[in-house]
Amino acid sequence: MGEIGKLCNEGVQAEAQTWNHILNYIDSATLKCAVEIGIPDIIHNHGKPMSLSHLISALPIHPSKAPYIHRLTHFLVHTGLLLVTKHGRDDDDEQEEYYSLTPAGRLVVGDDESVNLRAFVHLCIGYVYQKSCNSLGDWFKNDDPSPFCTAHGQKIWDFFSHDSGYSELFNEAMTKDSQLIVEALLSGEASKDVFDGVTSLVDVGGGKGGVASAIAKCFPAMKCTVLDLPHVIGCVNAGSSIENVEFVGGDMFESIPTANVVLLKWIMHNWNDEECVKILKKCKEAIPSRELGGKVIIIDMVMEDPKQDACGSKAQIYMDMLMMVLLGSKERNKKQWEKLFWEAGFSDYKISSTLGIRSLIQLFP
């Protein structure tokens, strides 16, 4: 191939790559659409692969839009939310397509009892977060703490405190995420290494107590305490029905109740390095020595982890950008975590890549 031909080939390849970047938002837009018109729910409730014709007849859409559903479902197959099989004679050009949910598709089914990411769909693909992302360019030219502040004129926590709808959506998303993490955390042998011998635990920023309650059920001899801001604890209706779970209102920057173990699930990525060191120092004050069973458990991402596959690494990079957009904060790699640990006065740590794109870090005084 001549030099001109090579340049032309590179140009058309680059064009395709650039179009993929430009139109990437369509992935999340079609996911949001599928959830809004009920495609995952309808297929899930059908209980078996569902024909396209039956799916169309079950959807709450205008009859004039029925011919477009085939293109939407094909796109959802391409993005990994649906599986398609064809039924009929091999020589029949009109074989009917049947759709079922992939594991990712099942995670957006709107079942109140099951573990799902449905609330995250509405939260992250909604106007508030999207406007924040679209304010990145303006943010780089000003001194606002985050693109969210540039877009909405206030920090995200202040925004939530004044918008009960978004606050409830955020709390629902965190609760469902906690269910997902707890299932992974407490399954198999890993939980024994983490929790055996622990007599007391404080879940910092534990919200409604989903994680603490699940741990308390699994380890009934353990006393579990949920620490969160007073207004959050005040919104916990009946608290936990489990005897060994207590709710305490307070500020993790001021004081953390004493316990063998302090748990920080998806807390640290919300804060800058200086704030994280302050949190960790308060954790260290709350626990006994390592010889007496003292430790901090952190559930968060470890970036640049060679054990992550391409899909997991991409999800981590997206989450790192989201933290920058919403809070001006970040996800951290191993060296960045180490720097925080040593500055806070801890002596040792252990990282286990057992929670998907997040890791379990045991931190010892």
RASUL-V830882 format. One record per backbone hydrogen bond with DSSP energy under -1.0 kcal/mol. CO is the residue of the C=O (numbers start at 1). NH is the residue of the N-H. Records with the same first field share a line. If there is no record, write none. Layout:
CO = NH ; NH
This chain:
2 = 6
3 = 7
4 = 8
5 = 9
6 = 10
7 = 11
8 = 12
9 = 13
10 = 14
11 = 15
12 = 16
13 = 17
14 = 18
15 = 19
16 = 20
17 = 21
18 = 22
19 = 23
23 = 26
24 = 27
25 = 29
26 = 30
27 = 31
28 = 32
29 = 33
30 = 34
31 = 35
32 = 36
33 = 37
34 = 39
38 = 42
39 = 43
40 = 44
41 = 45
42 = 46
50 = 99
51 = 55
52 = 56
53 = 57
54 = 58
55 = 59
59 = 61
62 = 65
63 = 66
65 = 68
66 = 69
68 = 72
69 = 73
70 = 74
71 = 75
72 = 76
73 = 77
74 = 78
75 = 79
76 = 81 ; 82
77 = 80
81 = 102
83 = 100
85 = 98
87 = 96
89 = 92
96 = 87
97 = 52
98 = 85
99 = 50
100 = 83
102 = 106
105 = 108
106 = 109
107 = 117
109 = 111
117 = 121
118 = 122
119 = 123
120 = 124
121 = 125
126 = 130
127 = 131
128 = 132
129 = 133
130 = 134
132 = 135
133 = 136
135 = 139
136 = 140
138 = 141
139 = 142
146 = 150
147 = 151
148 = 152
149 = 153
155 = 159
156 = 160
157 = 161
158 = 162
163 = 167
164 = 168
165 = 169
166 = 170
167 = 171
168 = 172
169 = 173
170 = 174
171 = 175
172 = 176
173 = 177
174 = 178
175 = 179
176 = 180
177 = 181
178 = 182
179 = 183
180 = 184
181 = 185
182 = 186
189 = 193
190 = 194
191 = 195
192 = 196
195 = 198
199 = 223
200 = 261
201 = 225
202 = 263
203 = 206 ; 227
206 = 209
209 = 213
210 = 214
211 = 215
212 = 216
213 = 217
214 = 218
215 = 219
219 = 222
223 = 201
224 = 246
225 = 203
226 = 248
227 = 205 ; 206
228 = 250
229 = 232 ; 233
230 = 234
233 = 236
242 = 245
244 = 224
246 = 226
248 = 228
251 = 254 ; 255
260 = 295
261 = 202
262 = 297
263 = 204
264 = 299
267 = 270
268 = 271
272 = 276
273 = 277
274 = 278
275 = 279
276 = 280
277 = 281
278 = 282
279 = 283
280 = 284
281 = 285
286 = 259
289 = 294
290 = 293
295 = 262
296 = 363
297 = 264
298 = 361
299 = 266
300 = 359
305 = 308
309 = 313
310 = 314
311 = 315
312 = 316
313 = 317
314 = 318
315 = 319
316 = 320
317 = 321
318 = 322
319 = 323
320 = 324
321 = 325
322 = 326
323 = 327 ; 329
325 = 148
332 = 303
333 = 337
334 = 338
335 = 339
336 = 340
337 = 341
338 = 342
339 = 343
340 = 344
341 = 346
342 = 345
348 = 364
350 = 362
352 = 354 ; 360
355 = 358
358 = 355
359 = 300
360 = 352
361 = 298
362 = 350
363 = 296
364 = 347 ; 348
